[in-house]
Amino acid sequence: QVQLVESGGGLVQPGGPLRLSCTAPGLNSEDYAFGWFRQGPGKERERVTCIAPFDAATYNSASEKARFTNASDTSNNLVYLRMNLLKPEDTAVHYCAAGAPPGVCADTMFVDFAMRYWGKGTLVTVSS
């Protein structure tokens, strides 16, 4: 089974930035869309961004457009999540997921169902 691998989580002070990385061993990143999800304590998992590496199109949830951005490095089969102005309520386990077709990020009614490969998550803790 294909499993994605996230890295970059840890402790960060409120207001700070943090970048997460995701690798997808065995997958050609240009054949998939990649989503970043998070699940905080006592909360449901939610999608925060989606990226299509084949054309670099990105889609963020409305509440996070001002603070969260993503990017891809197709040469190294990597995707990234850059978080800024972090708040304590951003504390969550962050997951990377991959789905198809690669343009599925644009279909907001279907993209969550299209995610078929997942990582185990990386914890981001925002605290002073």
C-alpha positions in Angstrom: 0.0 0.0 0.0 1.3 3.5 -0.9 1.9 5.6 2.2 2.9 9.3 2.1 5.4 10.7 4.6 5.0 14.1 6.2 7.8 16.0 8.0 8.5 19.3 9.6 6.1 19.4 12.5 7.0 20.5 16.0 6.6 23.3 18.5 6.2 26.9 17.2 5.3 30.1 19.0 2.1 32.0 18.2 2.6 34.2 15.2 5.4 32.1 13.8 5.8 30.4 10.4 6.3 26.7 9.8 6.8 24.6 6.6 5.7 21.1 6.3 6.9 18.7 3.6 5.4 15.6 2.0 7.0 12.9 0.0 5.1 10.3 -2.0 7.3 7.2 -2.6 6.3 5.3 -5.7 4.0 8.0 -7.1 4.6 10.4 -9.9 3.5 13.7 -8.4 2.3 15.0 -11.7 -0.3 12.2 -11.9 -2.0 13.2 -8.6 -3.5 16.0 -6.6 -2.2 16.5 -3.1 -4.2 17.7 -0.2 -3.1 18.9 3.3 -5.5 18.1 6.1 -5.4 18.7 9.8 -7.2 17.4 12.8 -7.0 19.2 16.1 -8.0 17.9 19.5 -11.7 17.1 19.7 -12.2 18.3 16.1 -13.0 16.7 12.8 -10.4 16.4 10.1 -10.5 19.2 7.7 -8.8 20.0 4.4 -6.8 23.2 4.4 -5.1 23.2 1.0 -4.9 21.2 -2.3 -2.3 21.4 -5.0 -2.0 20.0 -8.5 1.7 19.7 -9.2 1.2 19.3 -12.9 0.1 22.9 -13.3 0.9 24.3 -9.8 -2.7 25.2 -9.2 -3.6 25.6 -5.5 -6.8 25.7 -3.6 -7.1 26.7 0.0 -10.1 26.6 2.4 -11.7 30.0 2.7 -10.7 30.5 6.3 -7.0 29.8 5.7 -6.3 31.6 2.4 -4.5 34.5 4.1 -2.2 32.3 6.1 -1.6 29.0 4.3 0.1 28.4 1.0 1.4 25.3 -0.7 3.9 24.5 -3.4 5.4 21.5 -5.2 8.8 20.4 -6.4 8.1 17.9 -9.2 11.8 17.2 -9.8 12.1 15.8 -6.2 8.5 14.5 -5.9 7.8 16.8 -3.0 4.9 19.0 -1.9 5.0 21.7 0.8 2.6 23.5 3.1 3.7 26.9 4.4 1.9 28.2 7.4 2.1 31.8 8.7 0.8 33.7 11.7 0.1 30.6 13.5 -2.4 30.6 16.4 -2.9 28.2 19.3 -6.0 26.9 17.6 -3.9 25.7 14.7 -2.5 23.0 16.9 -3.3 19.8 15.1 -1.9 16.7 13.4 -1.3 17.5 9.8 -1.8 14.9 7.1 -0.8 14.8 3.5 -2.9 12.9 1.0 -2.9 12.1 -2.7 -5.8 11.5 -5.1 -6.7 11.3 -8.7 -7.3 12.7 -11.3 -4.6 15.3 -10.9 -7.1 18.1 -11.6 -9.4 17.1 -8.9 -8.5 20.0 -6.6 -10.8 22.2 -8.6 -13.8 20.0 -7.8 -14.5 21.0 -4.2 -17.5 18.7 -4.0 -15.5 15.6 -4.8 -11.8 16.2 -3.9 -12.1 14.8 -0.3 -13.6 11.6 -1.7 -10.8 11.3 -4.3 -8.0 11.1 -1.7 -6.8 7.5 -1.7 -3.3 7.6 -0.2 -2.4 9.1 3.1 0.5 9.7 5.4 0.5 9.1 9.2 0.7 12.8 10.0 3.0 15.2 11.7 2.0 17.2 14.8 2.2 20.9 14.9 1.9 22.5 18.3 1.4 26.3 18.6 2.2 27.5 22.1 4.2 30.0 23.9 
